[in-house]
Amino acid sequence: MSQYPAATLILSAAQAQQFPEDLGVEVAFAGRSNAGKSSAINAITGRKALARTSKTPGRTRLLNFFHLLPNCRIVDLPGYGYAEATPVERASWVPMIDALARRSSLRGLFVMVDARRGMLEGDWGLLDWAESARVPVHILLTKCDKLRRHELQATLATVHSELGARATVQAFSAHDGTGLEAARKQLKGWFSAAAPASEQIGGE
């Protein structure tokens, strides 16, 4: 059963002026266009079709804000690293992402990284953005079910070493549920740490 039965799309923003009011708590989800971001959002929230999944990468072109709990939202960012987005579309994302970084409600960032490929250039750029915004980052090494155990362990060790103290990281698979509860705990922690006591999230 979903921890977020009232989860719903608030709006899809094409410009920063359309963002919801800067109140409460927001947690952003970002990643390369083929890293399984939408599937991760649906698995973590327990809502099969909250974020739209597609066999065609790069379908998220706007900033999608979802209500999960009173004063608690997630933000689905456009995927990066996919050539189909036009230069005009990519240019329009920059002011929106910059505006998001200035919001006091932004308290955490999930970054989806394909476990088969490890950290790539765009992923490091996103970490730089998060550091400048002073937003903590938790990396999900997605699609880990496609790796053998020793391959996954080696990838985790490599990414841990590369990241140092810049972010936390875990294995994750929306397909077989690997790391699902840990990811849910991370989201719950970000929500609970910033929400007033009267709005704390209940137990499992």
Short mmCIF file of the C-alpha atoms (twelve columns), coordinates in Angstrom:
data_MODEL
# 
_entry.id   MODEL 
# 
loop_
_atom_site.group_PDB 
_atom_site.id 
_atom_site.type_symbol 
_atom_site.label_atom_id 
_atom_site.label_alt_id 
_atom_site.label_comp_id 
_atom_site.label_asym_id 
_atom_site.label_seq_id 
_atom_site.Cartn_x 
_atom_site.Cartn_y 
_atom_site.Cartn_z 
_atom_site.pdbx_PDB_model_num 
ATOM 1   C CA . MET A 1   0.000  0.000  0.000   1 
ATOM 2   C CA . SER A 2   1.306  3.429  -0.917  1 
ATOM 3   C CA . GLN A 3   2.549  5.698  1.841   1 
ATOM 4   C CA . TYR A 4   1.275  8.532  -0.319  1 
ATOM 5   C CA . PRO A 5   -2.331 7.661  -1.315  1 
ATOM 6   C CA . ALA A 6   -3.102 11.330 -1.986  1 
ATOM 7   C CA . ALA A 7   -0.133 11.771 -4.353  1 
ATOM 8   C CA . THR A 8   -1.090 13.845 -7.357  1 
ATOM 9   C CA . LEU A 9   0.414  16.082 -10.014 1 
ATOM 10  C CA . ILE A 10  0.193  19.732 -8.962  1 
ATOM 11  C CA . LEU A 11  1.461  21.307 -12.168 1 
ATOM 12  C CA . SER A 12  3.980  21.050 -14.986 1 
ATOM 13  C CA . ALA A 13  6.032  24.230 -15.146 1 
ATOM 14  C CA . ALA A 14  7.447  25.624 -18.395 1 
ATOM 15  C CA . GLN A 15  8.919  28.637 -16.592 1 
ATOM 16  C CA . ALA A 16  9.889  29.525 -13.024 1 
ATOM 17  C CA . GLN A 17  6.965  31.915 -12.610 1 
ATOM 18  C CA . GLN A 18  4.667  28.887 -12.687 1 
ATOM 19  C CA . PHE A 19  6.308  27.145 -9.716  1 
ATOM 20  C CA . PRO A 20  4.085  26.544 -6.674  1 
ATOM 21  C CA . GLU A 21  4.557  28.805 -3.673  1 
ATOM 22  C CA . ASP A 22  7.927  28.345 -1.965  1 
ATOM 23  C CA . LEU A 23  6.567  26.777 1.218   1 
ATOM 24  C CA . GLY A 24  6.961  23.391 2.892   1 
ATOM 25  C CA . VAL A 25  9.433  20.776 1.702   1 
ATOM 26  C CA . GLU A 26  10.501 19.764 -1.797  1 
ATOM 27  C CA . VAL A 27  12.696 16.869 -2.886  1 
ATOM 28  C CA . ALA A 28  13.885 16.790 -6.492  1 
ATOM 29  C CA . PHE A 29  14.512 13.766 -8.728  1 
ATOM 30  C CA . ALA A 30  16.988 14.054 -11.587 1 
ATOM 31  C CA . GLY A 31  19.047 11.860 -13.861 1 
ATOM 32  C CA . ARG A 32  20.025 11.047 -17.388 1 
ATOM 33  C CA . SER A 33  17.101 10.434 -19.698 1 
ATOM 34  C CA . ASN A 34  17.580 6.655  -19.778 1 
ATOM 35  C CA . ALA A 35  18.428 6.115  -16.110 1 
ATOM 36  C CA . GLY A 36  14.964 5.005  -14.973 1 
ATOM 37  C CA . LYS A 37  13.918 8.171  -13.148 1 
ATOM 38  C CA . SER A 38  10.167 7.847  -13.684 1 
ATOM 39  C CA . SER A 39  10.202 4.183  -12.678 1 
ATOM 40  C CA . ALA A 40  12.108 5.087  -9.511  1 
ATOM 41  C CA . ILE A 41  9.586  7.793  -8.609  1 
ATOM 42  C CA . ASN A 42  6.681  5.399  -9.102  1 
ATOM 43  C CA . ALA A 43  8.343  2.653  -7.063  1 
ATOM 44  C CA . ILE A 44  9.363  4.897  -4.176  1 
ATOM 45  C CA . THR A 45  5.939  6.526  -3.914  1 
ATOM 46  C CA . GLY A 46  4.114  3.236  -4.437  1 
ATOM 47  C CA . ARG A 47  2.081  4.754  -7.259  1 
ATOM 48  C CA . LYS A 48  2.439  2.848  -10.524 1 
ATOM 49  C CA . ALA A 49  1.589  5.724  -12.856 1 
ATOM 50  C CA . LEU A 50  2.413  8.869  -10.883 1 
ATOM 51  C CA . ALA A 51  5.324  9.743  -13.175 1 
ATOM 52  C CA . ARG A 52  4.938  8.806  -16.816 1 
ATOM 53  C CA . THR A 53  7.308  6.128  -18.049 1 
ATOM 54  C CA . SER A 54  8.169  5.645  -21.700 1 
ATOM 55  C CA . LYS A 55  10.337 3.470  -23.890 1 
ATOM 56  C CA . THR A 56  11.488 6.735  -25.478 1 
ATOM 57  C CA . PRO A 57  13.988 8.514  -23.211 1 
ATOM 58  C CA . GLY A 58  13.788 12.242 -22.641 1 
ATOM 59  C CA . ARG A 59  9.998  12.556 -22.423 1 
ATOM 60  C CA . THR A 60  10.089 14.770 -19.316 1 
ATOM 61  C CA . ARG A 61  10.456 18.253 -20.790 1 
ATOM 62  C CA . LEU A 62  8.930  20.343 -17.981 1 
ATOM 63  C CA . LEU A 63  9.455  20.537 -14.216 1 
ATOM 64  C CA . ASN A 64  6.671  18.390 -12.784 1 
ATOM 65  C CA . PHE A 65  5.629  19.118 -9.197  1 
ATOM 66  C CA . PHE A 66  3.786  16.377 -7.295  1 
ATOM 67  C CA . HIS A 67  1.970  16.688 -3.971  1 
ATOM 68  C CA . LEU A 68  2.678  13.716 -1.683  1 
ATOM 69  C CA . LEU A 69  1.714  14.968 1.782   1 
ATOM 70  C CA . PRO A 70  0.609  18.303 3.258   1 
ATOM 71  C CA . ASN A 71  3.429  20.751 2.469   1 
ATOM 72  C CA . CYS A 72  5.586  17.922 1.036   1 
ATOM 73  C CA . ARG A 73  6.295  17.756 -2.695  1 
ATOM 74  C CA . ILE A 74  8.623  16.058 -5.139  1 
ATOM 75  C CA . VAL A 75  9.891  17.659 -8.335  1 
ATOM 76  C CA . ASP A 76  10.603 15.590 -11.452 1 
ATOM 77  C CA . LEU A 77  13.311 17.383 -13.460 1 
ATOM 78  C CA . PRO A 78  13.877 17.024 -17.219 1 
ATOM 79  C CA . GLY A 79  16.273 14.243 -18.105 1 
ATOM 80  C CA . TYR A 80  19.655 15.309 -19.390 1 
ATOM 81  C CA . GLY A 81  22.105 13.816 -21.867 1 
ATOM 82  C CA . TYR A 82  19.540 12.982 -24.539 1 
ATOM 83  C CA . ALA A 83  19.957 14.570 -27.965 1 
ATOM 84  C CA . GLU A 84  16.273 14.685 -28.961 1 
ATOM 85  C CA . ALA A 85  15.570 17.787 -26.849 1 
ATOM 86  C CA . THR A 86  16.027 20.879 -29.008 1 
ATOM 87  C CA . PRO A 87  18.577 23.574 -28.115 1 
ATOM 88  C CA . VAL A 88  15.682 25.940 -27.397 1 
ATOM 89  C CA . GLU A 89  14.135 23.437 -24.978 1 
ATOM 90  C CA . ARG A 90  17.446 22.831 -23.215 1 
ATOM 91  C CA . ALA A 91  18.070 26.574 -22.937 1 
ATOM 92  C CA . SER A 92  14.649 27.047 -21.325 1 
ATOM 93  C CA . TRP A 93  15.551 24.583 -18.573 1 
ATOM 94  C CA . VAL A 94  18.517 26.642 -17.312 1 
ATOM 95  C CA . PRO A 95  16.576 29.515 -15.697 1 
ATOM 96  C CA . MET A 96  14.096 27.051 -14.216 1 
ATOM 97  C CA . ILE A 97  16.823 24.900 -12.659 1 
ATOM 98  C CA . ASP A 98  18.565 28.010 -11.349 1 
ATOM 99  C CA . ALA A 99  15.285 29.228 -9.846  1 
ATOM 100 C CA . LEU A 100 14.716 25.844 -8.225  1 
ATOM 101 C CA . ALA A 101 18.109 26.087 -6.518  1 
ATOM 102 C CA . ARG A 102 17.053 29.349 -4.868  1 
ATOM 103 C CA . ARG A 103 13.924 27.893 -3.282  1 
ATOM 104 C CA . SER A 104 14.156 27.497 0.486   1 
ATOM 105 C CA . SER A 105 11.775 24.529 0.291   1 
ATOM 106 C CA . LEU A 106 14.266 22.410 -1.697  1 
ATOM 107 C CA . ARG A 107 15.751 20.055 0.907   1 
ATOM 108 C CA . GLY A 108 17.111 17.085 -1.011  1 
ATOM 109 C CA . LEU A 109 18.007 15.677 -4.426  1 
ATOM 110 C CA . PHE A 110 17.823 12.106 -5.699  1 
ATOM 111 C CA . VAL A 111 20.094 11.493 -8.680  1 
ATOM 112 C CA . MET A 112 19.417 8.419  -10.783 1 
ATOM 113 C CA . VAL A 113 22.598 6.892  -12.239 1 
ATOM 114 C CA . ASP A 114 22.506 3.759  -14.400 1 
ATOM 115 C CA . ALA A 115 24.557 1.204  -12.454 1 
ATOM 116 C CA . ARG A 116 25.883 -0.242 -15.720 1 
ATOM 117 C CA . ARG A 117 27.466 3.061  -16.693 1 
ATOM 118 C CA . GLY A 118 28.463 4.746  -13.440 1 
ATOM 119 C CA . MET A 119 28.912 8.475  -12.965 1 
ATOM 120 C CA . LEU A 120 29.057 10.428 -16.227 1 
ATOM 121 C CA . GLU A 121 29.727 14.064 -17.063 1 
ATOM 122 C CA . GLY A 122 26.153 15.297 -16.626 1 
ATOM 123 C CA . ASP A 123 25.908 13.571 -13.246 1 
ATOM 124 C CA . TRP A 124 28.952 15.445 -11.953 1 
ATOM 125 C CA . GLY A 125 27.518 18.712 -13.251 1 
ATOM 126 C CA . LEU A 126 24.355 18.050 -11.282 1 
ATOM 127 C CA . LEU A 127 26.381 17.459 -8.121  1 
ATOM 128 C CA . ASP A 128 28.115 20.809 -8.674  1 
ATOM 129 C CA . TRP A 129 24.689 22.449 -8.984  1 
ATOM 130 C CA . ALA A 130 23.487 20.796 -5.770  1 
ATOM 131 C CA . GLU A 131 26.598 21.865 -3.878  1 
ATOM 132 C CA . SER A 132 26.154 25.470 -4.943  1 
ATOM 133 C CA . ALA A 133 22.537 25.261 -3.748  1 
ATOM 134 C CA . ARG A 134 23.639 23.541 -0.515  1 
ATOM 135 C CA . VAL A 135 21.250 20.668 -1.163  1 
ATOM 136 C CA . PRO A 136 22.170 17.145 0.027   1 
ATOM 137 C CA . VAL A 137 22.326 14.457 -2.657  1 
ATOM 138 C CA . HIS A 138 21.440 10.766 -2.539  1 
ATOM 139 C CA . ILE A 139 22.397 8.731  -5.601  1 
ATOM 140 C CA . LEU A 140 20.408 5.707  -6.714  1 
ATOM 141 C CA . LEU A 141 22.415 3.280  -8.841  1 
ATOM 142 C CA . THR A 142 19.421 2.170  -10.880 1 
ATOM 143 C CA . LYS A 143 18.889 -1.007 -12.904 1 
ATOM 144 C CA . CYS A 144 21.250 -2.833 -10.562 1 
ATOM 145 C CA . ASP A 145 19.324 -6.067 -11.222 1 
ATOM 146 C CA . LYS A 146 21.037 -6.120 -14.620 1 
ATOM 147 C CA . LEU A 147 24.470 -6.555 -13.001 1 
ATOM 148 C CA . ARG A 148 26.012 -9.629 -11.425 1 
ATOM 149 C CA . ARG A 149 26.580 -9.375 -7.681  1 
ATOM 150 C CA . HIS A 150 30.349 -8.863 -7.987  1 
ATOM 151 C CA . GLU A 151 29.844 -6.268 -10.730 1 
ATOM 152 C CA . LEU A 152 27.428 -4.319 -8.547  1 
ATOM 153 C CA . GLN A 153 29.751 -4.474 -5.552  1 
ATOM 154 C CA . ALA A 154 32.608 -3.168 -7.692  1 
ATOM 155 C CA . THR A 155 30.435 -0.349 -9.062  1 
ATOM 156 C CA . LEU A 156 29.291 0.654  -5.582  1 
ATOM 157 C CA . ALA A 157 32.876 0.712  -4.347  1 
ATOM 158 C CA . THR A 158 33.997 2.807  -7.309  1 
ATOM 159 C CA . VAL A 159 31.191 5.350  -6.972  1 
ATOM 160 C CA . HIS A 160 31.699 5.583  -3.198  1 
ATOM 161 C CA . SER A 161 35.369 6.315  -3.806  1 
ATOM 162 C CA . GLU A 162 34.654 8.884  -6.522  1 
ATOM 163 C CA . LEU A 163 32.020 10.718 -4.481  1 
ATOM 164 C CA . GLY A 164 33.783 10.943 -1.147  1 
ATOM 165 C CA . ALA A 165 31.577 13.095 1.090   1 
ATOM 166 C CA . ARG A 166 29.750 14.795 -1.778  1 
ATOM 167 C CA . ALA A 167 26.766 12.432 -1.745  1 
ATOM 168 C CA . THR A 168 25.422 9.187  -0.363  1 
ATOM 169 C CA . VAL A 169 24.799 6.266  -2.701  1 
ATOM 170 C CA . GLN A 170 22.911 2.981  -2.800  1 
ATOM 171 C CA . ALA A 171 21.965 0.209  -5.209  1 
ATOM 172 C CA . PHE A 172 18.413 0.427  -6.537  1 
ATOM 173 C CA . SER A 173 16.105 -1.474 -8.844  1 
ATOM 174 C CA . ALA A 174 12.510 -0.533 -9.544  1 
ATOM 175 C CA . HIS A 175 12.178 -3.934 -11.255 1 
ATOM 176 C CA . ASP A 176 12.985 -6.267 -8.353  1 
ATOM 177 C CA . GLY A 177 12.754 -3.873 -5.398  1 
ATOM 178 C CA . THR A 178 16.440 -3.823 -4.482  1 
ATOM 179 C CA . GLY A 179 17.085 -0.814 -2.232  1 
ATOM 180 C CA . LEU A 180 13.467 0.311  -2.352  1 
ATOM 181 C CA . GLU A 181 12.945 0.590  1.402   1 
ATOM 182 C CA . ALA A 182 16.242 2.437  1.849   1 
ATOM 183 C CA . ALA A 183 15.220 4.968  -0.812  1 
ATOM 184 C CA . ARG A 184 11.819 5.396  0.802   1 
ATOM 185 C CA . LYS A 185 13.501 5.953  4.163   1 
ATOM 186 C CA . GLN A 186 15.708 8.643  2.619   1 
ATOM 187 C CA . LEU A 187 12.692 10.493 1.190   1 
ATOM 188 C CA . LYS A 188 10.779 10.134 4.445   1 
ATOM 189 C CA . GLY A 189 13.780 11.471 6.356   1 
ATOM 190 C CA . TRP A 190 14.051 14.575 4.206   1 
ATOM 191 C CA . PHE A 191 10.333 15.218 4.571   1 
ATOM 192 C CA . SER A 192 10.268 14.562 8.327   1 
ATOM 193 C CA . ALA A 193 13.411 16.545 9.139   1 
ATOM 194 C CA . ALA A 194 11.955 19.711 7.674   1 
ATOM 195 C CA . ALA A 195 8.236  19.305 8.394   1 
ATOM 196 C CA . PRO A 196 6.610  20.694 11.563  1 
ATOM 197 C CA . ALA A 197 5.930  18.154 14.297  1 
ATOM 198 C CA . SER A 198 2.198  18.273 13.520  1 
ATOM 199 C CA . GLU A 199 2.926  17.099 9.991   1 
ATOM 200 C CA . GLN A 200 5.475  14.354 10.721  1 
ATOM 201 C CA . ILE A 201 5.046  11.242 8.614   1 
ATOM 202 C CA . GLY A 202 3.675  8.245  10.424  1 
ATOM 203 C CA . GLY A 203 5.209  4.804  10.641  1 
ATOM 204 C CA . GLU A 204 5.286  2.220  7.934   1 
# 
